[in-house]
Amino acid sequence: MRYNPYVTCVGGAVLNRSYRVTGPVVLGKSHPATGGTAYGGVARNVAENLTRLGVRAALVSVVGDDVPGRALLDDLDRIGVDTWAVRPIAGRTTATSSTVRGPGDELVLGVSDTGVLDEMTPERLAEPLSRVEPGAWIFADATLPDATHTRLASTRRTRDLRLAVDTVSVARAARVPADLGAVDVLFTNLDEARTLLVDRRRPPGETAHDAALALLDAGVRSVVLTLGADGQVVADADGVTVLPAVPSAVLDVEGAGDALVGGTLADLVVGRPLREAVATGAAAAALATEVRPQVHPRLTRQLVDARRAAVPQGV
């Protein structure tokens, strides 16, 4: 029987609104701008990346019982993400994030309303987790409540699952499971890694290499620490390796981290070694920076493989 990989993605599903001011910004004044809306959220984006790369993905999340929530679900159905475990919550509004950028693309203001994600309780996870087959992968982002991360960690240990976690942001980093030994792969950057280490009363280290080793020492089984244009630090029981970034014609870096996670997991679920998987993720991330949407709308395994093959280092 042919193995069909499947990843359960747990975390945020968000309506993103973005605006770009066409002239100088003066606080307290109204400005002409261009803008639009799109769907995001780390777990949602990872699920879409996986689906576009040929891996079946289910999203476990919550939305408001409102027009944006229904539209978000319709969009995921169109893409092919399994949405049976996305629950509309009566009386709540779908999570939103809004940004205003200046003419040079610098961030002027960002605001978010993600309170509905606090409804991602351990009880809401019970049925989706019961359907995950032993040995399968779960991905979780750090927007989840602490108790939900605890449930994920305990389920990973008792049911022999595989758990990947993204720290998402400095503000969210400390929310990852207290049981770091239950985390098979931790995706993070240097600032988020240091925040997590300080929260666990461990020295944050002076370099990315130090931080990666400190996370391993804290119990994490493997670490993928992103360095932007400087590549990725990959650390596990085999040691610490720095992989190069994949060249790209950068237009917008939003969504690159989610593409890195999606591309990496797409390889891990079929048994490829971590460093090979991260190289695939880096190629997906490079492609994501070349478009405005957070997920490349024409992403395919063939496109990622071609970009990876073009890297001179041949990782």
N, C-alpha and C positions, 0 to 999 in steps of 0.2 A: 504493500500500500504506500503510495507516494505521500511524503510528509508535506503538510501545508502549514507554513509558519503563521503564527497569530500572536499579536501583541495587544494587551489591554492597557490603555492609556488613561490615567486617572489624574484629574486636575481641572484647570481653568478652560472655559470657553467664553470668549469675550467679543463684544462688538467694539471695534476700533474706529474712532473718528479722528481724522487728521486734517490739519489746515496749514497752508503755507502763505504767509503774509508777503505781499508783492513789493512792499516798500519798507522804509525804516519803521521800527517799532517804537511807539510812544505809549507808555503805560497810562491807562485811564482813558484811552481814545479807541474808537472803532476803526478797523482797518479793512480794506478790500483784501480778499484772500481766495485762493483756490483750495479745494479740499474734496474729501470723499469718505466713504465708509468701507470697511472690510472686516472680515472675521479673523479673530486671533485667539490668544490664550496659548500658553506653552503646550499643554497636553493636546489641545485641539490641533495645533500646528504640527506637532510630532505625528499625530494620527494621520493627518493629511499627507505629510511627507512619506510615511510608511506605505500608505495606500497607493500613492503615485509610483512608488518603487516596487510595487507588486507584492507587498506583504499585507495580509488581512489585518485590520486594526479595528478595535472597538474603543469608543470613548465612554468613560464613566465621568459624568459631570452633572451640573445643574444649570438651568436657565430660568428666567422669569416666565411666568405664564402670560406672555405679552407678544406683540408683533415682532420685535427683534429676535426673541427667543425662537419663535416658530420659523422665522426666516433663516436663522442660523442652522436649525435642524434640517430644513429643506436643502440648504446648501451642502451639508455633510452627506445627506442621502444622495444628492446628485454626484458627489465625488466618489461615493462608495464606502464611506466610513460607516461602521455598524453603530447605530445610535440608540439601540434599545435601552441602554442603561443611562441615558441622559434624561433627567427628570425635570419637567416644568414645575416650578414651585408657585402655588397660588399666592397672590399678594406681594410677590417680590418682583423686582425688575432685573432683567438680564444684565450681567456684568458689563460695564463699559469702561473704555479708556480713551481719553481725548488728548491730543497734542497740538500745540501751535508752534510752528517753526518759522524762523525769520528768512529773509531773502538768501542768506548764505547757508541755509539748511540747519542753522544752529537751533537747538531747542530753546524756545522762549518760555513755554509753560506746558506742564503736563498734569492732568488730573485723572482720577479714576474712581469708580464706584463699583467695588467688587464684593460688597457685603454678602451677596447671595451665595458666594462660594463657601461661607461658613456653614452652609447647609450640607456640605459634604461630610457628613458625620459617619462614624464607624457603622452605624445601623444601615445607612444608605449603601455602604459598600458590601454588606454581608452577602446579598444574592449575587452581584457581579463577581465577587471573589470566589464564591462557591462554584462558579462555572469555569474557572481557569484550570486547565489541565496541569497536572504535575510536570515540572520541568519547563513550563512555558514562561514567557517574559511578561512582567508588569513594568510599565513606566509610570512614575509619579512626579509631578512638579511640586515645588515647595509652597504653593498657595494653599495647601490643605491644612486643616486644623491639626494641632499636635496629636490629639487622640486618634485621628485617622491615620497619621503616619505610624503611630504605635501599632494600630491594628494591621497595617500593611506589613510591618516588620515581623510581627508574630506569625502572620499567615505565611509569609515567605519561609520562615523556619519550620513550621509544623507541616507544611504541604509541599516542601521541596520545590518552590518556585524560584524564579530569578527576578531580582528587583533592581531596576535602574532608577536613579533619582537625579533631578536637576535642581540646583539651588536657586535658580531663577534671578535673584537679585540680592543685594546686600541686605535689604530690609527683610527678606524672606529666608535667608540662608540658615539661620538658627532653627528653622522649623523642621528640618529634615529629621528622619527618625533618630530618637535617642540611642537606639541600638544600631550603631554604625556597622557592626559586624553583619547585619542583615542586608547591607547594601552591596550588591555585586559590582555595580558601576556607578560612580558618582561623577556627574558632569558639573563643572563649576568653572569660575575664573579666579584670578588671584585675590581680588578684593573679597569675593564671596567666600573663598576658602579660608582666608584669614579671619573673617567674621565668625565662621563656623568653629574654627579652632579656638579662638578667644572665648567663645560661648562655652566650649567644653573644657575651659581652663587649661589649654595647651599652648605652647609657644607657636606663634604663627609663622616663624621663619622669615628670613630676609629675602629669599628668592622663591621662584615658582618650584624649583627642584626641592627646596626645603619644605615648602607647604605640602607638596604631593607626598613626600615621605612621612610628614607628620600626620597626614590623613590616613595613610596606611597603618601607621603606628597606633592610631586611634581606633582601628578596627575595620575601616573600609577595605573591601577586597580588591578593588581597582579604581583608579582615578583617571579621568580625562579632564585636564585643566587647560582651558583655552587661553591663548595669548594674543588673540586678534591676528594682526599681520605677521606676527612672529611664530605662528603655528600652534601646536598643542603639545603639552607634556602628558605622556602616558606612563602611569606607574602601576605596577602590580608585583606579584611575587617574583617575576622575571627581571625586575629592575626598573629603572627610569629611562625613558626615551623621549627625545624631542623630535616631533615630526614637523616638517615644513608646512607652511600654509600653501594652499593651491592658488596660483596667480589668477586674478580676475580683474575685469574692468568694473570697479566698484561704483554702483549707483546709489545703493541704500543698504546699510548693514542690518536693518531690522529683519529678524527672522533667520539670520545666518546660524545662530546657535541652535535653533530648533531643527534646522536642516542638518546640522552636524549630528545631533542626537538621532534624528530619523535615519540618516544614512548609516550611522554606526550600528544601530539596532537592526537595520535591515540585513546586515552581514552577520551580526551575532546570532540571530535567530536561526540561521542556517549553519551555524557551527564554525564560522571563520574566526581565526585568532583575533584578539583585541586590536593589535596594531594594524593589521590589514583592514579591520572594520573601521577604525578611526580614519585611515587614509581615504576610505570610501566616503565617510562622513564629511571629511574636509573638502572633497570634491563637490559634494552636494551643497555645502555651505558656500563655496565659491560661486556656484551657479545662483544661489539665492541672493547674493549681493548685487547681481547684475540686473535685477528687476525691482520694481516698486512694491508689488505684493509681497507679503511676508513669506508666502510659499510660492515657489516657481510654478506658474500655471501650466508649463509644458514639461515638467520634470518627469523623467523616465530613467529606468535602470541603464538603458543604452547611452543616454546623455551623460549620466554620472560616470559610467565606465570610460567613455571617450575623454572626458575632462581629466579623470585620474590618469589615464594612459599618457596624456600630454605632459605630465609633470616630469621634468628632467631627472629628478632623483629616483623615479621609478619605485617609490615605496610600495 
